[in-house]
Amino acid sequence: MLAVRAHEPGTPPRLEEVPRPEPSGSEVLVRVGGCGVCHTDLHIVDGTQDRVALPVTLGHEVAGWVEAAGPGATDAPGPGTPVVVFGGWGCGSCRECAAGAEQRCAASSAPGFQADGGYAEWMLVPHARHLVPLTRLEPARAAPLADAGVTPYRAVRRAEPWLMDGARVLVIGAGALGQFAIQYLRTVPDAGSGLTVAAVDLAPGPLTRARELGADHTLMAPDAEGVRAELGGPADVVLDLVGADETLALASGAVASDGLVLLVGEAGGSLRFGFDGPPVEAWFSTVAWGSASDLRDVVRLAETDAIQWRTETMPLEGALDAHARLRAGSIDGRLVLVPGG
């Protein structure tokens, strides 16, 4: 089968012919219908992403059809069932896994990071609990839900104690994740319509889309003072979907005392922390992907047309071109690699 594999940090991935995997034990073989192209894939190629085991087949945003199952996968959906792949593959028995947060498991692995992912015609999934069946959506359409859809959903859920009627929210990065985040913010019980939401980006296209999806204000590369002025005060919640030094500095400067900054993006930035830094008693946290339960919630929203997203498909053989376009910022929505497409 064809697969796009990263071998050495800083060198382009290669399209290769590799053996098709066969499931054993509890494993399930998925025929890939589509795999989203994420900035994290670029970080892996560049060698700036932590916890990556090379060589590896790239791709963690995967949907497809069940092809076959190992003899221990007695609860696997039947062959031909369309599914989205949950990527936080925990051990299944530790405290985090028992709490439904496999993505936080200390022994976790993930497709495209430590295990072969979805830039391929087929991929192995270690257990059927990592599959979320689809009823209406085609896999190529659903693939972005596995990361771009679920990660901001988890961020908004974690921010809900701060998201009261009248709260001010800053979304840094109005691309694929930011567009999902804005929609989720508007669905927060008893507060969504009462939030003031500002979106920040470096390009006008994503900002136009952000306003269409519910942002009250859109700003191109502002400073913290400009954000506060546009929002009418400091932000009660900041979602940093980029994670660079500059965006973290903006988040720190824009957040309110006792406000919340959630770091989602993995651009490798950091922030100096101390009493002379962020506002007094501000809260800072990271977001680890999303849980399997979060992904099931997102799929339900998607299949009832409660959320919108744009996809553009490209053939698997065009993965390098897809990466070049992502680096150039010339994408409206999410690129999805389709084997045989």
C-alpha positions, 0 to 999 in steps of 0.5 A: 500500500502507499503511505507518506512517511517521515524519516529524519527531522527537517527532511521532507516526508516520502511517498512509499510502498509499504506492506498493508498491516494486518490486525491481530489481538484487539486491533482493527484495520481501517481503510482510510477515507480521508486524513486531515492535514494539520500544522502539527504534521509540519512540526513533526516533519520539522523536528520541533514536535515532542514525543515523536518516534521516527520513522512514522507514517504521518496523519492523526486526523483520520476517518474511513471504513472498518476493513477487518478486525483481530480475533480479540476485537469482538466489539468492533463495528462490522466491515464497511462501517464508516468511522472516525478514529479517536487518536488518544490511544491510552493503556486502557487501565490507568487512572486517566483512562478509567476517567475517560481521558485516554489522551492524558495517559502517560503511556499513550501513543497516537497515530502519526506521532508514535504509531503509523497514521492516516497518510496511507491507504490503511491503518491499524487502530489498537482497539474498537473503543477508539472508533466513533461510527458515522451515520450520515457523514462521508469519511473524507468530510468527517476526518477533520472532526478528529482534531480540528473539531474535537480539540477546540470543543474540549477547550470550550468545555473546560472554559465553561465556568468562565463563560457566563453571560456578558463574558469577553472571549478572545480567540487567537487563530481564526483558521480551522480550529478557530472556526470550530471554537467560535461556533462552540462558544455560541452553543454554551448553555445560558451564555453563548448568545451573551458572549462578546467574541473577538477573533485574531488572525494574520490574514483577512480570509479567516477573519471574514469567515470568523465573522460569518460564524459568529465573531463580534469583532475581528482583528488583524495582528493587534496588540493587547491594548487593541484587543482590550479596546475592541472587547470593551475590557480584558478577556475573561477567556483566551483560547490560543490556537497558535501557541507561538511566543507572540500569541502567548504574549498577546494572551497574557496581555489581554486576559483579565485578572482571574481570567483563563488562558487555554493554550491549544496550539503547539507552535512551541512558544513559551511565556515568562511567569511571575508576579510581574508577568500575567495579571494577578490570579489569572489562570493558565492551562493547556488542552490535550486534544479531546477525549473519546466522549468529546469526539462522540459529542462533536460527531453528533453535532456535525451529523445534525448540521449544528456546526459548519466546516470547509474541506478541500480534498487532495490525493494522498500523492499530493501530500507534499503540495498540501504541506506547502500550501499549509505553510503558505497559509493558502487554505480556506478550511481543512485540506484532507488527503484521500487515498486514490483520490 
